[in-house]
């Protein structure tokens, strides 16, 4: 626990645990894609804890073996135990501990405990998937799972890929503008034509490409997508310059002139920047909110300085009619995102993932947000997991504790009353995202 015993905390926590939750960000596609393995270490590493193993110095080959469901637990244990002892107190590891305790009834990481987890893994079904979400009172999931999980984006447009009724899909914007990255669809001539095919046309110019992308976004919206999501901070700076169309068109024409052309970075940056600003105009016209990754990135050897949201201020300044949902508390640059959230009416601060990156920072950030920005601008929760609903629920429990600590401390200092704190928590977890994303949910 992150708090000292407190009657205010206990009372408020009871109330907060009853609040329905809008889960503002996941990569879950539904129970058809949940982990089906039976090896417990692979099951418990989740989407993030294994990054701490790498950070602690574990070889990539060892971590890959630990994540391999086909390797027996007994073979893994001698390698896993010493790395666990080095990493067991991080917030990522706390999620693993909570899943062991709350889902499998195992309180200690040991070989015998892992065997008890293994006995229960075959019991995971579609019903248990939904039970995790239902028991946590997660009413709706905003999901970025199009285009990369499973298959391609065209499967969604054609109706081959569907999502549960509780899901609201977000369109992965890097598919359309990051023309130099290896895992995007528009990386070369063939990729551009593939996107053109989704709009039933062959692309010969930048104008035609933009028209095709707008058509694709319209079709995705008609299929139920409610917004755009961009995580290009993993690959480039968040500084999107306003560049002349001629500079962008010159690069695009090179691509059209030779199907063998593949763009490199940073040579393609002017085109990438130009396309991004065009797509923000599309977001305005289609009235779709835009979620932006800022701050800390998954994995290791990342350049977090290029993900600082202060670099994104030009976009916020220019596109004042676009609704922006800025992710992850911009950790560790929390002051910058508080400043931008305070200054731009079209910006919301989304704390998805932050609670298991640095929960102590999250406590202080929430307290500072109360006194510095309107509380209506906070979106409290998103797990940011793939199809591991039990991990998202554990992350939610940490989020509820963090929110309760922050609010109860402000109650105890008499900045807030207990009634104020209850209302703020309900707004953070439910009312604010329900209104911002226009979900139309009843409380």
N, C-alpha and C positions, 0 to 999 in steps of 0.2 A: 504494500500500500504506500501511496505517496503522501498521505496526510496524517496529521495527529488526530487522536480521538476528539470528536466535537459533536455535541448534540445538533448544532446547526447543520453540519455535514450530513449526519445520519438522516435528519428530517428531509433535507433537500434531495439527497440521493434516492430516497424512497419515491419522491415525486418524479424525479428525472427518469428513473427506470420505467415509468409508466407512459412516457411521452412517445407517440408514434414517430418513426424515423424515416426521413427521406435520405437514402443512401446516395450521395451526390456523385460518387465515382467508383466504378468497378470495371474490371475486364472480364467479368463472368458472362458466359453465353447461355447458361442454363444447365440443368442437371445432366443433360446428355453428354456434357464435356467434363464432368467432375472426375477427380482422380479415382481410378478403379483398381489401383494396385493393392497388394497385401503386405508389402514390406514396410515396417513402421518408421524407420529412419527416413526413407524417401518420402513418406507421407507427412512427416513432422517438420521437414525442412521448409515447407511452404514456399512462398514466392520471395521472401526477403532474408530469412535467417541465414541461409547459406551464404549470403553476401558477407556476413560477419565472419564466417569461417575463412573466406578468402582474405578479408581484412586482417585476421589474426595470423595469416601466413600459411594457411593450408594450400597445398598445391592444387592447381585446377583439376589435374587428373584424379586426385583424391576426392575432391568435392563432386566431380562428375560420377565417380564410383558410388559415393554416398547417396547421390540422387537417383541411382539406377535401381529400379524396382526389382530387377532380376537377380541382384546380388544378395545372398543371404545375410541376415542381420548379424549372425555370429562372425562372419567374415569381416563385417564393417566395424564391429564394436571396438576393437583394439585401436583403430584409427580415429573413430569418432569420439570416444570418451575423453582423451586429452584435449581435443579441440573444443569440446563442449565445456570443459572446465575453464577454458580461457575466455569463453564468450557468454557464459550462462546468465550474466546479469544485465545484458543489453535489453532494450525494449523489444527488439525483434525476438530475442530468446524468451522474453516474458510471454509473448503471444504463444510460442510453442508450449511453454509450461501450462498456460491456461487451457489450451486445447487438450493436452494430456489429462489435466485434472477434470475439466468440465465435460468433456466428451467421452473420455475413456476411463475416468476414475482412477488415474495413476498419478501419484503425487511426487514421484522422484524419478529422475532420469537414471535408469539402470538397465542392465540386460534383461533382468526378470520383468521389469516394468514394460520394456519394449515388447516382450513376448505377450504380455497381457493386452497391449494395444493391437498387436498382430491378430490376436484371436477375435477382435471386434471389427477389424477393417472390412471383412466380407459382408458385414451387416449394413454397410453404407448403401443406401438406395436413393431413388428419387424422392421417396417420402421423407427420409432423414434430411435430405438437401432442403426441402421446403420447411421441415420442422425447425431447422436452425434459424431460418429467416423469420418464421412465424413467431417463435418463442422470443426473438429479439425485437419483435414489433416493427420490423422493417417493412414499410408499406410499399415502397417503390424503389427500384434500382436504376440509376442512370448509368448505362453501360457503353463502354468503348470496346466493342468486340467485332466490329465490322471490318472486313478487308484483310484481316490477318488471323482471324480465328472464328470459325474455320473457313478455309477456302478463300475465294476472292470476293471483292465488293459486289461484283455482278450477281453473285448468288443471292444477295439480299434484294437487289433490284428486281430480279426475276421471280422472287418468291420462294426460291429453293431454301434459303436460310431464313428461319423464323425465330422469334424470341418469345419467351413467356409473357403473359398479359401484364405481369408486374414490371416488366422491363420497359425502359425508354432508351432508344438507341441514339448514340452520338456518331457523327460522321468523322472518320479520321482524316483531317485535312492534309497531313503530309502526303497522302496518296496523290494529291493533285498539284502540289507546288514544289516539293523538294526534289528537283530533277536530278540531283547528283548523288542521292543516297542509295545504298545497295538494296534496301528492302522496301523501296517504294515502287508504285506501279508506273510512274511517269518518268523513269530514270533515263529512257532513251526513246528513239523513234517508235519502236514496237510498243513501249509502254504508253506513249501518247495516243497511239492508234487504238490501244486497248480501251483507254478511257473514252475515246471517240466512239468506239463500238457500243459502249453503254448508253450513248445518246443516239445511236443508229446513224453515225456519220463518219466519213473519212476526213481526217484533219490535214489541211494543207497550209494553214496560217495561224498566227497567234490569235486573231479574231475568232476563227473557227474553233480553236481550242477553248477559249473563254466561253463561247456560246455553248459548247458541249458540256463543259463543267457546270455551267448554270443549269442546263437541262438535267444533268445527273443529280444535282442537289435538289432540284424540284421533285424529281422522281423519288429520291430517297425520303424527302419530306412527306410525300404522298403515301409512302409505305410505312410511315410512322416515326421516322427519325425526327428528333426535336432540336438538335443543335450540332455545332461543330466542335471538334476537340483537336488541339495541336500540341505535340510534345517535341517539337524540333529543337528545343534547347539541348537535347541529347547530342545533336549533330552540328549545331551552328549557334551563333549568338542570337539573342532575342532582339538585337538591334536591326530592325527592318527599315532600311532607308527608303525615302521617297525618291525613286529614280525615274529618269525620262523614259517614256515608252520606247523611244528609238533604241536605247541601250538594251532593253529587254528583248525587243523584236529582233535585233541583230543576232543575239544569241540563239533565240528560238529558230530563226531562219537557217542557221547553221545546222541545227538538228533536222530540219525538214529537208535540207539539201542533200544530206548523206545519212541513210539509215544506220550506218555503222558508227556514227558519232555517239559518244557517251560523255556526258559532262563531268568535269572534275570540280573540286572545291578549292579555292573560292572563286574560280572563274565564272561559275554560274550564279553567283550571289545576286547580281543585278536582276536577273530574270526571276530568281526565287523571291526577292524582295517585291518586285513588281506584282507578281502573281498573288502574293500574300495580301497586299493592299487591295487588289481587285476582289479577292475572296471576302475581305471584310465588307466591301460594298455589297457583295451578294448576301452576306449575313444580314446586313441592314434591310435589303429589299425583301428578303424572305422572313425577316423578323425571327432569326434564329440566334440564340445565345452562343457565345464562343468560350470554351474552356481552354485555359492556357497553362501548360506545365511551367512552373517557376521553381528555382532553388534546387535543393538536393535531388540527385538522380540515383536510380537503382544501379547496383553493381559497384565496381571500384574503378580507379583511374579515370574519373570524370573531371571535367573542368567546370566547376560550379560557378565561376565568375561570369561565364557567358550566359548563365541561366538566371542571373539576378534581374528581377523584374524592373529595376530602374532603367534597364536598357530598352524596355518596352514602352516607355513613357510617350515616345513619338506616336506610336500606334494609338494609345489611349487618347492623346491630345487630338489627333486627326479624326478618328472615328468615334465621335461623341454620341452617335445614335446607335451604336452597337453595344449590346450588353455583354460584359466580360466577367467571367468567373475565374479568378486567379488562384492557382493551386498551391498546396503544400506549405502555406505560410511563408513561402520564399526562403525557407530555412537555408542558411543561418542569417539571412539578411532581413530580419523581421521589421526593423525600423523602416526600411524602404517600402515594403508593401503596406504598412500602416499609413505611411505618408500618402501613397497613391490612392489607397482606398478612401482616405479622408478627403482628398482633393478632387476625385473624379466621380460624379454621381452615377456613372454607368458601370462602375467597378464593384464587384463583390469579392470578399476574402473567403476562400474555401480552404478549410483546414484538413481536407482529406489527406490521409497517410501521416500527417505530422505527429500524431499522438504516439506512433511507434517508431518514429525517427528520434524524437527528443521530447518526451512528455513533460519534463520540467520546463523546457522552453515554452511549450504549449500553455502551461498554467500561467506563466508570466505574460505571454502574449495576449491571452484572453483577458486578463486583468487590465492590461494596458489598452486593449481595444475598447473596453467598456468606457474608459475615461477619455478616449481620444477620438472615437468614431461612432456614428450612430449604430446601435446594436442590430438594427435591421439589415446591416450589410454583411453579417457573418453567416456562413453556411458551415454547420458544425461538423458534419461527418461524411466521410467516404472511406471505404476500406482499401481500395486500390489493389484488390487481389484478383487473381484469375479464379477458376472455379473451385475454390476452397471456402465455401460459405462459413465453415466453422472458424476459420481464421479471421474472416471479416467480422464475425460476431465477437470474437475475443478482442479484436481491435476496437469495436464499438464499446465494449465494457470498459476498456482503458479510457476511451473518449468520454464516456459518462462520468468516470471518476475524475478525470482532469477538469471537465466543465464544472462538476460539483465543487471541487477544491477551489477553483478560481472564484466562483460565485459566492461560496460560503465565506471565503476570506473577506470579500467585499461586504458581505452582510455583517460579519463580526467587527469590521472597522466602521460600520454604519454608513457606508456609501450607498448601500442598497438595503431595502427591507427583504424579508424572506419572500414576500409576495412578488416584489420586483424580480428577484432571482428566478422564481418559478416561471414567471412570464417570459423572461429573457431566454431561459433554457428551451421553452416550448417554441419560441421564435427561431432560435438557432437550429434546433434539430428538425423542425417541421415547417413552421409557417413561412419563414424567409425563403427557403428553396422552393416550397410549394408555389409561392407567389412569383418568384423570379423566373422559374422555368415554366410557369403557367400550366401546372400539372392538374389543377382542378380537383384536388383531393379534399375530402371532408375530414375534419379533425376527429 
